[in-house]
């Protein structure tokens, strides 16, 4: 994976790639006139981006702590983030202008991008190795 | 054969859905414990090899971001059970 030594740069790359991939569902739902899906998706995506930033800041803070307090800190912060996820999904479920499933998919987009990026890197490495062996 | 009224059946279904939502939320505990453990080990690794800090942070960030997925799946299932049934 590119920028593996620079977490800040990698984070920005993940966010860029996620937004690029998200253009497809956003534009297609806009063209189809399903504005609730667009709004739900954008809502989920924005919250997922902010939570990724929050997670990065928490990790940086945790690395300056003792082992046990870092463990406790990250665990507590996870439950706070979980509560935020609940609020987002609850809001999407209660409001008619926000599609619940689109909001859930928006929340998952960053994870989807990370997994896809890893799979593409793995495939690239495999093909490169095979080409090198062939040469 | 005993026949139940539609109200009773609805109540039983609703109760089962809420119970299912409660059980689904148990899945949210696992990632928290796992992430905490990973953070502890990351601190240990950074103390052992400070030059690998960037690499450790990146791996931890990606790992934690993906590990959260199962917790969110359970949350989605619980909310669907609460609000749609």
Backbone of each chain as ProteinMPNN parsed JSONL, in Angstrom:
{"seq_chain_A": "XXXXXXXXXXXXXXXXXXXXXXXXXXXXXXXXXXXXXXXXXXXXXXXXXXXXXXXXXXXXXXXXXXXXXXXXXXXXXXXXXXXXXXXXXXXXXXXXXXXXXXXXXXXXXXXXXXXXXXXXXXXXXXXXXXXXXXX", "coords_chain_A": {"N_chain_A": [[0.847, -1.194, 0.0], [0.511, 2.215, -0.816], [2.177, 5.04, 0.7], [2.519, 3.931, 3.271], [4.138, 4.546, 5.378], [3.444, 7.053, 6.132], [0.99, 8.105, 7.936], [-0.812, 10.283, 7.932], [-0.89, 11.216, 5.291], [-1.766, 8.903, 4.043], [-4.288, 8.681, 5.1], [-5.558, 10.896, 3.947], [-5.437, 10.096, 1.292], [-7.098, 7.838, 1.377], [-9.542, 9.038, 1.985], [-9.876, 10.66, -0.292], [-10.044, 8.7, -2.322], [-12.306, 7.348, -1.462], [-14.303, 9.311, -1.746], [-14.183, 9.615, -4.466], [-15.051, 7.101, -5.402], [-17.564, 7.196, -4.31], [-18.855, 9.031, -5.849], [-20.175, 7.763, -7.917], [-22.571, 6.279, -6.854], [-23.825, 8.571, -5.762], [-24.227, 10.352, -7.928], [-25.758, 8.7, -9.621], [-28.061, 8.271, -8.072], [-28.954, 10.86, -7.909], [-29.534, 11.426, -10.578], [-31.556, 9.595, -10.972], [-33.461, 10.758, -9.449], [-33.886, 10.179, -6.816], [-33.826, 11.663, -4.115], [-33.751, 11.282, -1.369], [-32.13, 9.079, -1.031], [-29.685, 10.089, -1.956], [-29.214, 12.137, -0.064], [-29.135, 10.651, 2.332], [-26.951, 8.981, 1.825], [-24.839, 10.828, 1.493], [-24.877, 11.996, 4.013], [-24.186, 9.792, 5.68], [-21.649, 9.278, 4.641], [-20.206, 11.642, 5.191], [-20.213, 11.627, 7.988], [-18.797, 9.271, 8.418], [-16.304, 9.995, 7.415], [-15.566, 12.027, 9.215], [-15.46, 10.507, 11.529], [-13.35, 8.835, 10.953], [-11.234, 10.637, 10.966], [-11.379, 11.367, 13.653], [-10.735, 8.943, 14.813], [-8.088, 8.665, 13.993], [-6.899, 10.826, 15.367], [-7.37, 9.942, 17.98], [-5.789, 7.639, 18.038], [-3.242, 8.727, 17.762], [-3.115, 10.127, 20.155], [-3.316, 7.997, 21.946], [-0.934, 6.625, 21.572], [0.917, 8.005, 23.017], [0.601, 7.254, 25.577], [0.621, 5.124, 28.561], [0.723, 1.503, 28.336], [-1.55, 0.139, 29.427], [-3.338, 2.224, 29.998], [-3.685, 3.237, 27.439], [-4.996, 1.149, 26.226], [-7.392, 1.13, 27.648], [-8.298, 3.698, 27.052], [-8.666, 3.651, 24.208], [-10.61, 1.705, 24.048], [-12.76, 2.885, 25.456], [-13.161, 5.116, 23.813], [-13.985, 3.852, 21.498], [-16.531, 2.944, 22.204], [-17.796, 5.376, 22.515], [-17.695, 6.297, 19.865], [-19.272, 4.368, 18.769], [-21.711, 5.008, 19.87], [-22.105, 7.38, 18.498], [-22.374, 6.403, 15.895], [-24.735, 5.046, 16.279], [-26.466, 7.208, 16.75], [-26.41, 8.458, 14.245], [-27.507, 6.479, 12.554], [-29.963, 6.159, 13.785], [-31.078, 8.693, 13.432], [-31.235, 8.682, 10.641], [-33.074, 6.645, 10.342], [-35.36, 7.726, 11.479], [-36.003, 10.031, 10.056], [-37.787, 11.081, 7.204], [-36.634, 12.218, 5.001], [-34.144, 11.142, 4.774], [-32.573, 8.302, 3.562], [-32.448, 5.203, 5.117], [-30.917, 2.827, 4.579], [-29.158, 3.811, 2.658], [-27.717, 5.617, 4.196], [-26.471, 3.827, 5.929], [-24.874, 2.406, 4.086], [-23.267, 4.515, 3.24], [-21.838, 4.948, 5.608], [-20.309, 2.681, 5.552], [-18.605, 3.022, 3.411], [-15.893, 3.867, 3.598], [-14.613, 1.704, 4.757], [-15.097, -0.176, 2.814], [-13.607, 0.942, 0.706], [-10.991, 0.751, 1.754], [-10.697, -2.035, 1.908], [-11.027, -2.75, -0.807], [-8.851, -1.413, -1.947], [-6.729, -2.756, -0.723], [-7.122, -5.317, -1.814], [-6.723, -4.801, -4.542], [-4.048, -3.966, -4.481], [-2.874, -6.345, -3.631], [-3.444, -8.032, -5.795], [-2.044, -6.677, -7.802], [0.594, -6.969, -6.853], [0.832, -9.752, -7.027], [0.592, -10.236, -9.803], [2.784, -8.753, -10.695], [4.876, -10.176, -9.568], [4.618, -12.584, -10.907], [5.143, -11.755, -13.527], [7.777, -10.904, -13.224], [8.969, -13.363, -12.591], [8.565, -14.705, -14.987], [10.146, -13.23, -16.715]], "CA_chain_A": [[0.0, 0.0, 0.0], [1.28, 3.463, -0.903], [2.22, 5.922, 1.874], [2.32, 3.152, 4.492], [4.916, 5.155, 6.469], [2.92, 8.383, 6.453], [-0.441, 7.896, 8.203], [-1.63, 11.452, 7.584], [-1.023, 11.201, 3.827], [-2.578, 7.729, 3.7], [-5.66, 9.016, 5.473], [-6.076, 11.804, 2.91], [-5.622, 9.278, 0.079], [-8.293, 7.007, 1.582], [-10.722, 9.913, 1.886], [-10.008, 11.041, -1.703], [-10.512, 7.535, -3.082], [-13.688, 7.064, -1.04], [-15.186, 10.291, -2.375], [-14.197, 9.328, -5.904], [-15.928, 5.93, -5.599], [-18.921, 7.578, -3.906], [-19.493, 9.854, -6.889], [-21.048, 6.909, -8.733], [-23.921, 6.189, -6.273], [-24.434, 9.894, -5.55], [-24.711, 10.872, -9.215], [-26.838, 7.86, -10.159], [-29.296, 8.521, -7.317], [-29.415, 12.206, -8.286], [-30.14, 11.332, -11.913], [-32.811, 8.846, -10.821], [-34.42, 11.604, -8.722], [-34.088, 9.652, -5.45], [-33.041, 12.603, -3.302], [-33.587, 10.74, -0.006], [-30.95, 8.203, -1.08], [-28.503, 10.965, -2.058], [-28.995, 12.805, 1.227], [-28.739, 9.62, 3.306], [-25.601, 8.524, 1.488], [-23.888, 11.918, 1.796], [-24.878, 12.113, 5.477], [-23.381, 8.68, 6.201], [-20.264, 9.428, 4.181], [-19.573, 12.74, 5.937], [-19.981, 11.196, 9.372], [-17.724, 8.269, 8.378], [-15.042, 10.733, 7.236], [-15.236, 12.693, 10.479], [-15.101, 9.492, 12.526], [-11.994, 8.363, 10.621], [-10.334, 11.681, 11.484], [-11.415, 11.237, 15.113], [-10.002, 7.717, 15.153], [-6.668, 8.975, 13.802], [-6.476, 11.659, 16.501], [-7.367, 9.1, 19.182], [-4.629, 6.739, 17.981], [-2.05, 9.541, 18.05], [-3.123, 10.394, 21.597], [-3.11, 6.744, 22.686], [0.454, 6.168, 21.482], [1.752, 8.709, 23.998], [0.173, 6.831, 26.921], [1.084, 3.813, 29.016], [0.027, 0.436, 27.608], [-2.887, -0.149, 29.986], [-4.238, 3.382, 29.833], [-4.002, 3.333, 26.006], [-6.004, 0.103, 25.975], [-8.658, 1.612, 28.222], [-8.685, 4.909, 26.314], [-9.188, 3.29, 22.886], [-11.868, 0.962, 24.253], [-13.806, 3.856, 25.793], [-13.451, 5.938, 22.633], [-14.741, 3.024, 20.549], [-17.941, 2.943, 22.594], [-18.329, 6.711, 22.184], [-17.912, 6.308, 18.41], [-20.407, 3.473, 18.52], [-22.898, 5.81, 20.192], [-22.287, 8.326, 17.385], [-22.914, 5.613, 14.787], [-26.143, 4.801, 16.606], [-27.217, 8.455, 16.539], [-26.525, 8.68, 12.8], [-28.465, 5.52, 11.991], [-31.265, 6.466, 14.381], [-31.572, 9.885, 12.727], [-31.604, 8.275, 9.278], [-34.278, 5.807, 10.407], [-36.51, 8.523, 11.901], [-36.355, 11.101, 9.121], [-38.249, 10.612, 5.894], [-35.759, 12.759, 3.949], [-32.876, 10.397, 4.732], [-32.777, 6.86, 3.385], [-31.692, 4.506, 6.168], [-29.919, 1.917, 4.006], [-28.131, 4.625, 2.003], [-26.859, 6.136, 5.265], [-25.639, 2.702, 6.394], [-23.864, 2.154, 3.048], [-22.346, 5.654, 3.331], [-20.954, 4.702, 6.748], [-19.404, 1.576, 5.229], [-17.818, 3.282, 2.198], [-14.453, 3.945, 3.873], [-14.15, 0.315, 4.968], [-15.147, -0.795, 1.484], [-12.456, 1.461, -0.056], [-9.755, 0.171, 2.305], [-10.627, -3.446, 1.516], [-10.806, -2.813, -2.252], [-7.486, -0.951, -2.186], [-5.842, -3.851, -0.328], [-7.265, -6.412, -2.782], [-6.074, -4.374, -5.798], [-2.599, -4.023, -4.239], [-2.49, -7.764, -3.575], [-3.47, -8.545, -7.171], [-0.92, -6.04, -8.515], [1.838, -7.625, -6.412], [0.853, -11.125, -7.556], [0.873, -10.169, -11.24], [4.145, -8.26, -10.865], [5.78, -11.283, -9.229], [4.544, -13.557, -11.998], [5.841, -11.166, -14.688], [9.214, -10.957, -12.918], [9.409, -14.768, -12.702], [8.534, -15.043, -16.411], [11.327, -12.605, -17.336]], "C_chain_A": [[0.886, 1.249, 0.0], [1.183, 4.242, 0.409], [2.027, 5.173, 3.19], [3.077, 3.771, 5.679], [4.379, 6.518, 6.897], [1.401, 8.302, 6.678], [-1.342, 9.061, 7.791], [-1.929, 11.47, 6.078], [-1.951, 10.052, 3.395], [-4.064, 7.99, 3.972], [-6.316, 9.905, 4.403], [-6.343, 11.028, 1.621], [-6.885, 8.418, 0.189], [-9.552, 7.851, 1.388], [-10.964, 10.325, 0.429], [-10.605, 9.896, -2.513], [-11.975, 7.215, -2.746], [-14.666, 8.028, -1.725], [-15.311, 10.047, -3.877], [-15.139, 8.156, -6.209], [-17.38, 6.321, -5.315], [-19.637, 8.44, -4.935], [-20.504, 9.039, -7.691], [-22.455, 6.759, -8.118], [-24.614, 7.539, -6.104], [-25.036, 10.415, -6.858], [-25.865, 10.03, -9.753], [-28.144, 8.07, -9.391], [-29.862, 9.913, -7.63], [-30.136, 12.165, -9.639], [-31.491, 10.618, -11.83], [-33.875, 9.655, -10.059], [-34.728, 11.102, -7.318], [-33.261, 10.503, -4.479], [-32.827, 12.109, -1.87], [-32.352, 9.841, 0.052], [-29.677, 9.044, -1.122], [-28.181, 11.583, -0.696], [-28.507, 11.821, 2.281], [-27.306, 9.189, 3.082], [-24.562, 9.577, 1.871], [-23.759, 12.098, 3.315], [-23.981, 11.034, 6.099], [-21.909, 8.842, 5.864], [-19.532, 10.521, 4.965], [-19.254, 12.316, 7.366], [-18.849, 10.17, 9.412], [-16.366, 8.94, 8.236], [-14.605, 11.384, 8.558], [-14.808, 11.677, 11.54], [-13.725, 8.89, 12.237], [-10.95, 9.352, 11.15], [-10.223, 11.581, 13.012], [-10.597, 10.029, 15.559], [-8.491, 7.953, 15.042], [-6.145, 9.794, 14.992], [-6.409, 10.85, 17.794], [-6.149, 8.19, 19.214], [-3.35, 7.51, 18.321], [-1.966, 9.827, 19.555], [-2.776, 9.146, 22.394], [-1.648, 6.306, 22.666], [1.386, 6.898, 22.438], [1.414, 8.296, 25.425], [0.886, 5.544, 27.326], [0.235, 2.745, 28.338], [-1.413, 0.223, 28.108], [-3.858, 1.007, 29.785], [-4.606, 3.588, 28.36], [-5.109, 2.342, 25.65], [-7.382, 0.577, 26.427], [-9.207, 2.791, 27.415], [-9.332, 4.553, 24.977], [-10.517, 2.546, 23.024], [-13.018, 1.922, 24.559], [-14.197, 4.706, 24.586], [-14.242, 5.152, 21.6], [-16.229, 3.067, 20.92], [-18.59, 4.309, 22.359], [-18.636, 6.807, 20.684], [-19.122, 5.452, 18.038], [-21.722, 4.205, 18.802], [-23.176, 6.815, 19.074], [-22.871, 7.604, 16.161], [-24.415, 5.36, 15.02], [-26.981, 6.043, 16.33], [-27.451, 8.709, 15.049], [-27.593, 7.755, 12.208], [-29.875, 5.785, 12.512], [-31.895, 7.664, 13.665], [-32.043, 9.513, 11.318], [-32.884, 7.447, 9.281], [-35.53, 6.633, 10.713], [-36.955, 9.546, 10.866], [-36.717, 10.562, 7.748], [-37.339, 11.095, 4.769], [-34.437, 12.025, 3.805], [-33.178, 8.909, 4.575], [-31.853, 6.103, 4.348], [-30.581, 3.637, 5.583], [-28.795, 2.682, 3.31], [-27.173, 5.208, 3.052], [-25.928, 5.047, 5.784], [-24.529, 2.408, 5.385], [-22.82, 3.274, 3.046], [-21.356, 5.476, 4.474], [-19.914, 3.634, 6.42], [-18.435, 1.895, 4.09], [-16.309, 3.314, 2.446], [-13.875, 2.545, 4.054], [-14.079, -0.421, 3.635], [-13.931, -0.358, 0.651], [-11.155, 0.834, 0.419], [-9.6, -1.276, 1.843], [-10.341, -3.569, 0.019], [-9.371, -2.435, -2.614], [-6.485, -2.076, -1.861], [-5.899, -4.991, -1.338], [-6.547, -6.052, -4.086], [-4.544, -4.42, -5.649], [-2.088, -5.456, -4.254], [-2.427, -8.347, -4.987], [-2.305, -7.987, -7.985], [0.395, -6.74, -8.17], [1.964, -9.02, -7.016], [1.22, -11.112, -9.035], [2.316, -9.737, -11.489], [5.149, -9.374, -10.608], [5.81, -12.31, -10.36], [5.276, -13.047, -13.236], [7.352, -11.225, -14.47], [9.757, -12.378, -13.055], [9.509, -15.178, -14.166], [9.752, -14.479, -17.127], [12.587, -13.395, -16.984]], "O_chain_A": [[1.878, 1.323, 0.725], [0.202, 4.108, 1.141], [1.437, 5.713, 4.126], [2.713, 3.554, 6.834], [4.812, 7.071, 7.909], [0.622, 8.417, 5.731], [-2.477, 8.862, 7.36], [-3.061, 11.706, 5.655], [-2.795, 10.209, 2.512], [-4.949, 7.594, 3.212], [-7.464, 9.692, 4.012], [-7.341, 11.264, 0.94], [-7.643, 8.283, -0.772], [-10.499, 7.436, 0.72], [-12.104, 10.342, -0.035], [-11.543, 10.088, -3.287], [-12.768, 6.862, -3.619], [-15.716, 7.617, -2.217], [-16.369, 10.237, -4.476], [-15.924, 8.213, -7.155], [-18.304, 5.852, -5.98], [-20.861, 8.571, -4.909], [-21.55, 9.548, -8.094], [-23.441, 7.076, -8.784], [-25.828, 7.649, -6.276], [-26.184, 10.857, -6.9], [-26.838, 10.57, -10.279], [-29.22, 8.051, -9.989], [-31.075, 10.121, -7.619], [-31.189, 12.775, -9.823], [-32.444, 10.983, -12.52], [-35.046, 9.277, -10.032], [-35.7, 11.533, -6.696], [-32.159, 10.126, -4.078], [-31.841, 12.472, -1.228], [-31.621, 9.834, 1.043], [-28.71, 8.755, -0.418], [-27.039, 11.558, -0.239], [-27.579, 12.117, 3.034], [-26.534, 9.048, 4.03], [-23.542, 9.267, 2.487], [-22.664, 12.322, 3.831], [-23.128, 11.329, 6.936], [-21.035, 8.581, 6.691], [-18.378, 10.345, 5.355], [-18.177, 12.602, 7.889], [-18.03, 10.189, 10.33], [-15.391, 8.516, 8.856], [-13.444, 11.302, 8.959], [-13.916, 11.943, 12.346], [-13.015, 8.485, 13.158], [-9.924, 8.958, 11.705], [-9.139, 11.692, 13.583], [-9.866, 10.085, 16.548], [-7.718, 7.5, 15.886], [-5.089, 9.493, 15.549], [-5.506, 11.045, 18.608], [-5.545, 7.983, 20.267], [-2.493, 7.026, 19.06], [-0.889, 9.774, 20.15], [-2.045, 9.208, 23.382], [-1.168, 5.69, 23.618], [2.519, 6.467, 22.65], [1.886, 8.916, 26.379], [1.643, 4.957, 26.553], [-0.845, 3.039, 27.825], [-2.356, 0.139, 27.321], [-5.027, 0.813, 29.453], [-5.703, 4.056, 28.055], [-6.025, 2.649, 24.887], [-8.379, 0.451, 25.716], [-10.402, 2.874, 27.134], [-10.398, 5.068, 24.637], [-11.431, 2.732, 22.221], [-14.109, 1.797, 24.002], [-15.373, 4.984, 24.352], [-15.08, 5.719, 20.899], [-17.083, 3.211, 20.046], [-19.777, 4.395, 22.045], [-19.68, 7.32, 20.28], [-19.881, 5.772, 17.124], [-22.707, 4.048, 18.08], [-24.331, 7.075, 18.739], [-23.751, 8.131, 15.481], [-25.234, 5.446, 14.105], [-28.065, 5.956, 15.753], [-28.537, 9.12, 14.64], [-28.466, 8.194, 11.46], [-30.855, 5.654, 11.779], [-33.081, 7.654, 13.337], [-33.095, 9.96, 10.86], [-33.685, 7.526, 8.35], [-36.626, 6.293, 10.268], [-38.134, 9.894, 10.796], [-36.033, 9.695, 7.205], [-37.27, 10.47, 3.71], [-33.695, 12.244, 2.847], [-33.939, 8.331, 5.351], [-30.645, 6.335, 4.384], [-29.437, 3.7, 6.034], [-27.635, 2.273, 3.353], [-25.966, 5.283, 2.822], [-24.752, 5.296, 6.047], [-23.38, 2.186, 5.768], [-21.629, 3.015, 2.872], [-20.179, 5.808, 4.338], [-18.793, 3.663, 6.928], [-17.526, 1.107, 3.829], [-15.532, 2.847, 1.613], [-12.787, 2.241, 3.565], [-13.146, -1.177, 3.364], [-13.306, -1.177, -0.022], [-10.316, 0.432, -0.388], [-8.516, -1.696, 1.438], [-9.516, -4.386, -0.391], [-8.754, -3.059, -3.477], [-5.535, -2.318, -2.606], [-4.87, -5.57, -1.686], [-5.85, -6.884, -4.667], [-3.836, -4.852, -6.558], [-1.027, -5.753, -4.805], [-1.487, -9.062, -5.334], [-1.662, -8.705, -8.751], [1.198, -7.062, -9.046], [3.039, -9.426, -7.458], [2.066, -11.892, -9.471], [2.992, -10.272, -12.368], [6.143, -9.509, -11.322], [6.864, -12.832, -10.724], [5.953, -13.816, -13.918], [8.112, -11.546, -15.383], [10.858, -12.583, -13.566], [10.423, -15.908, -14.55], [10.326, -15.116, -18.009], [13.683, -13.031, -17.41]]}, "seq_chain_B": "XXXXXXXXXXXXXXXXXXXXXXXXXXXXXXXXXXXXXXXXXXXXXXXXXXXXXXXXXXXXXXXXXXXXXXXXXXXXXXXXXXXXX", "coords_chain_B": {"N_chain_B": [[-57.009, -27.162, 18.92], [-55.152, -24.304, 19.903], [-56.08, -21.007, 19.291], [-54.695, -17.875, 18.528], [-55.293, -14.386, 19.004], [-54.96, -11.723, 16.526], [-53.741, -9.492, 17.753], [-52.296, -10.554, 19.861], [-50.471, -12.142, 18.492], [-49.096, -10.16, 17.056], [-47.932, -8.79, 19.192], [-46.23, -10.746, 20.208], [-44.503, -11.087, 18.044], [-43.368, -8.558, 17.911], [-42.108, -8.459, 20.401], [-40.254, -10.512, 20.06], [-38.708, -9.419, 18.013], [-37.575, -7.204, 19.308], [-36.109, -8.514, 21.242], [-34.328, -9.87, 19.616], [-32.975, -7.667, 18.565], [-31.661, -6.798, 20.827], [-29.968, -9.007, 21.289], [-28.442, -8.816, 18.98], [-26.962, -6.564, 19.481], [-24.974, -7.442, 21.128], [-22.843, -8.109, 19.588], [-21.538, -5.763, 19.221], [-19.736, -5.394, 21.236], [-17.395, -6.877, 20.986], [-15.517, -5.752, 18.914], [-14.666, -3.46, 20.323], [-13.238, -4.457, 22.516], [-11.229, -5.785, 21.13], [-10.005, -3.682, 19.689], [-8.99, -2.142, 21.759], [-7.107, -3.905, 22.824], [-5.379, -4.12, 20.632], [-4.446, -1.492, 20.55], [-3.0, -1.346, 22.933], [-0.935, -3.177, 22.378], [0.201, -1.846, 20.224], [1.3, 0.409, 21.437], [3.265, -0.844, 22.935], [4.84, -1.833, 20.855], [5.718, 0.541, 19.615], [7.234, 1.582, 21.66], [9.271, -0.277, 21.655], [10.353, -0.07, 19.086], [10.849, 2.852, 17.982], [11.196, 4.038, 15.471], [9.467, 2.814, 13.745], [7.053, 3.955, 14.049], [5.265, 5.443, 12.304], [4.495, 3.467, 10.485], [3.248, 1.664, 12.212], [1.12, 3.199, 13.195], [-0.352, 3.583, 10.829], [-1.051, 0.939, 10.119], [-2.547, 0.26, 12.349], [-4.613, 2.137, 12.223], [-5.936, 1.441, 9.82], [-6.607, -1.194, 10.425], [-8.262, -0.872, 12.672], [-10.306, 0.642, 11.554], [-11.458, -1.156, 9.77], [-12.106, -3.247, 11.466], [-14.199, -2.276, 12.917], [-16.425, -2.654, 11.399], [-18.03, -4.988, 11.851], [-19.307, -4.371, 14.225], [-20.876, -2.227, 13.381], [-22.509, -3.493, 11.537], [-24.067, -5.056, 13.239], [-25.378, -3.06, 14.607], [-26.886, -1.877, 12.564], [-28.594, -4.026, 11.934], [-29.93, -4.261, 14.383], [-31.27, -1.788, 14.523], [-32.885, -1.944, 12.27], [-34.512, -4.069, 13.066], [-35.778, -2.902, 15.248], [-37.152, -0.653, 14.183], [-38.549, -1.442, 11.865], [-40.087, -3.674, 12.29]], "CA_chain_B": [[-55.843, -26.296, 18.733], [-55.348, -22.964, 20.463], [-55.916, -19.93, 18.297], [-54.363, -16.586, 19.139], [-55.814, -13.22, 18.28], [-53.892, -10.997, 15.803], [-53.02, -8.583, 18.658], [-51.322, -11.355, 20.62], [-49.404, -12.529, 17.55], [-48.297, -8.946, 16.808], [-47.127, -8.498, 20.392], [-45.155, -11.752, 20.292], [-43.524, -10.772, 16.983], [-42.658, -7.325, 18.329], [-41.214, -8.817, 21.516], [-39.143, -11.303, 19.505], [-37.837, -8.495, 17.26], [-36.803, -6.407, 20.272], [-35.142, -9.442, 21.846], [-33.307, -10.072, 18.576], [-32.166, -6.436, 18.503], [-30.786, -6.847, 22.013], [-28.924, -10.011, 21.047], [-27.559, -8.322, 17.92], [-26.067, -5.547, 20.04], [-23.829, -8.08, 21.807], [-21.73, -8.103, 18.622], [-20.833, -4.476, 19.278], [-18.746, -5.367, 22.331], [-16.154, -7.518, 20.524], [-14.539, -4.849, 18.311], [-14.131, -2.551, 21.343], [-12.197, -5.174, 23.266], [-10.134, -6.048, 20.182], [-9.303, -2.432, 19.377], [-8.234, -1.777, 22.955], [-5.961, -4.814, 22.901], [-4.465, -3.724, 19.542], [-3.82, -0.22, 20.944], [-1.995, -1.684, 23.951], [0.207, -3.814, 21.705], [0.849, -0.824, 19.387], [2.13, 1.209, 22.343], [4.424, -1.689, 23.248], [5.691, -1.902, 19.654], [6.354, 1.849, 19.405], [8.278, 1.7, 22.684], [10.378, -1.158, 21.276], [10.983, 0.409, 17.846], [10.223, 4.169, 17.715], [11.264, 4.41, 14.045], [8.352, 2.195, 13.01], [5.822, 4.61, 14.543], [4.353, 5.747, 11.198], [3.982, 2.199, 9.972], [2.341, 1.084, 13.227], [-0.105, 4.024, 13.225], [-1.126, 3.291, 9.614], [-1.621, -0.41, 10.224], [-3.566, 0.29, 13.407], [-5.766, 2.924, 11.739], [-6.672, 0.628, 8.84], [-7.153, -2.358, 11.139], [-9.391, -0.472, 13.524], [-11.417, 1.092, 10.699], [-12.142, -2.328, 9.205], [-12.633, -4.074, 12.564], [-15.455, -1.67, 13.386], [-17.541, -3.022, 10.503], [-18.952, -5.969, 12.439], [-20.12, -3.647, 15.195], [-21.893, -1.42, 12.673], [-23.487, -4.443, 10.974], [-25.01, -5.432, 14.304], [-26.18, -1.86, 14.892], [-27.861, -1.746, 11.465], [-29.597, -5.087, 12.11], [-30.744, -3.929, 15.557], [-32.173, -0.666, 14.201], [-33.895, -2.46, 11.333], [-35.464, -4.874, 13.861], [-36.565, -2.022, 16.131], [-38.009, 0.305, 13.486], [-39.374, -1.939, 10.761], [-41.039, -4.737, 12.701]], "C_chain_B": [[-56.156, -24.875, 19.229], [-55.137, -21.923, 19.372], [-55.67, -18.608, 19.002], [-54.941, -15.448, 18.307], [-54.66, -12.492, 17.58], [-53.089, -10.064, 16.707], [-51.923, -9.332, 19.413], [-50.148, -11.728, 19.715], [-48.489, -11.337, 17.257], [-47.375, -8.641, 17.985], [-45.953, -9.467, 20.501], [-44.072, -11.445, 19.261], [-42.682, -9.556, 17.376], [-41.658, -7.635, 19.445], [-40.009, -9.596, 21.0], [-38.17, -10.411, 18.746], [-36.971, -7.679, 18.214], [-35.739, -7.258, 20.968], [-33.981, -9.691, 20.881], [-32.385, -8.875, 18.461], [-31.181, -6.399, 19.674], [-29.647, -7.825, 21.822], [-27.926, -9.521, 19.999], [-26.542, -7.325, 18.483], [-24.877, -6.15, 20.784], [-22.591, -8.038, 20.901], [-20.948, -6.802, 18.646], [-19.732, -4.433, 20.328], [-17.376, -5.851, 21.842], [-15.131, -6.57, 19.92], [-13.904, -3.892, 19.33], [-12.999, -3.194, 22.111], [-10.973, -5.389, 22.368], [-9.318, -4.806, 19.886], [-8.446, -1.984, 20.559], [-6.972, -2.606, 23.069], [-4.911, -4.424, 21.858], [-3.73, -2.434, 19.916], [-2.716, -0.469, 21.975], [-0.74, -2.249, 23.311], [0.955, -2.805, 20.819], [1.757, 0.053, 20.236], [3.412, 0.451, 22.679], [5.405, -1.706, 22.063], [6.419, -0.584, 19.405], [7.476, 2.06, 20.424], [9.496, 0.866, 22.296], [11.127, -0.626, 20.05], [10.352, 1.75, 17.428], [10.238, 4.571, 16.233], [10.096, 3.864, 13.238], [7.011, 2.825, 13.374], [4.798, 4.851, 13.427], [3.675, 4.503, 10.654], [2.948, 1.586, 10.919], [1.022, 1.859, 13.254], [-0.984, 3.689, 12.022], [-1.828, 1.941, 9.715], [-2.766, -0.437, 11.238], [-4.827, 1.022, 12.938], [-6.617, 2.086, 10.778], [-7.342, -0.556, 9.526], [-8.369, -1.993, 11.962], [-10.588, -0.038, 12.693], [-12.192, -0.108, 10.154], [-12.787, -3.176, 10.308], [-13.98, -3.566, 13.074], [-16.675, -2.165, 12.611], [-18.549, -3.965, 11.159], [-19.875, -5.322, 13.471], [-21.224, -2.858, 14.516], [-22.937, -2.326, 12.03], [-24.548, -4.752, 12.032], [-25.94, -4.269, 14.637], [-27.28, -1.683, 13.833], [-28.981, -2.781, 11.642], [-30.525, -4.749, 13.277], [-31.731, -2.815, 15.233], [-33.258, -1.1, 13.232], [-34.95, -3.252, 12.126], [-36.353, -3.968, 14.72], [-37.597, -1.218, 15.316], [-38.915, -0.293, 12.408], [-40.379, -3.009, 11.181], [-41.922, -4.213, 13.819]], "O_chain_B": [[-57.24, -24.334, 19.013], [-54.152, -21.957, 18.635], [-56.362, -18.268, 19.962], [-55.06, -15.538, 17.085], [-53.508, -12.627, 17.991], [-51.899, -9.854, 16.476], [-50.805, -8.846, 19.586], [-48.987, -11.643, 20.115], [-47.267, -11.479, 17.213], [-46.209, -8.285, 17.81], [-44.836, -9.075, 20.838], [-42.88, -11.529, 19.554], [-41.464, -9.532, 17.2], [-40.527, -7.149, 19.442], [-38.881, -9.373, 21.442], [-36.957, -10.609, 18.815], [-35.781, -7.482, 17.968], [-34.631, -6.799, 21.244], [-32.816, -9.718, 21.277], [-31.176, -9.023, 18.283], [-30.021, -6.017, 19.518], [-28.499, -7.525, 22.147], [-26.725, -9.77, 20.105], [-25.405, -7.254, 18.016], [-23.89, -5.463, 21.044], [-21.458, -7.945, 21.372], [-19.824, -6.74, 18.148], [-18.89, -3.535, 20.311], [-16.338, -5.313, 22.228], [-13.98, -6.565, 20.357], [-12.727, -3.553, 19.206], [-11.95, -2.591, 22.338], [-9.833, -5.199, 22.793], [-8.089, -4.858, 19.837], [-7.324, -1.51, 20.384], [-5.899, -2.085, 23.372], [-3.715, -4.398, 22.147], [-2.539, -2.292, 19.637], [-1.638, 0.121, 21.901], [0.377, -1.858, 23.651], [2.175, -2.883, 20.673], [2.858, 0.403, 19.812], [4.501, 1.026, 22.704], [6.62, -1.609, 22.238], [7.591, -0.579, 19.031], [8.52, 2.632, 20.11], [10.629, 1.257, 22.577], [12.353, -0.708, 19.97], [9.429, 1.774, 16.614], [9.395, 5.352, 15.791], [9.771, 4.387, 12.173], [5.956, 2.285, 13.041], [3.622, 4.516, 13.57], [2.471, 4.478, 10.398], [1.919, 1.065, 10.49], [-0.055, 1.267, 13.326], [-2.197, 3.529, 12.155], [-3.021, 1.813, 9.44], [-3.802, -1.065, 11.019], [-5.949, 0.596, 13.212], [-7.84, 2.025, 10.9], [-8.495, -0.881, 9.245], [-9.377, -2.7, 11.958], [-11.735, -0.301, 13.053], [-13.421, -0.086, 10.083], [-13.861, -3.748, 10.121], [-14.791, -4.332, 13.595], [-17.804, -2.105, 13.098], [-19.76, -3.775, 11.044], [-21.051, -5.668, 13.583], [-22.358, -2.813, 14.994], [-24.116, -1.976, 11.98], [-25.749, -4.718, 11.764], [-27.125, -4.46, 14.911], [-28.432, -1.385, 14.15], [-30.162, -2.457, 11.517], [-31.74, -4.923, 13.187], [-32.897, -2.885, 15.623], [-34.409, -0.681, 13.349], [-36.146, -3.112, 11.874], [-37.541, -4.242, 14.894], [-38.761, -1.115, 15.704], [-39.945, 0.294, 12.076], [-41.391, -3.223, 10.513], [-42.789, -4.936, 14.311]]}, "name": "protein", "num_of_chains": 2, "seq": "XXXXXXXXXXXXXXXXXXXXXXXXXXXXXXXXXXXXXXXXXXXXXXXXXXXXXXXXXXXXXXXXXXXXXXXXXXXXXXXXXXXXXXXXXXXXXXXXXXXXXXXXXXXXXXXXXXXXXXXXXXXXXXXXXXXXXXXXXXXXXXXXXXXXXXXXXXXXXXXXXXXXXXXXXXXXXXXXXXXXXXXXXXXXXXXXXXXXXXXXXXXXXXXXXXXXXXXXXXXX"}
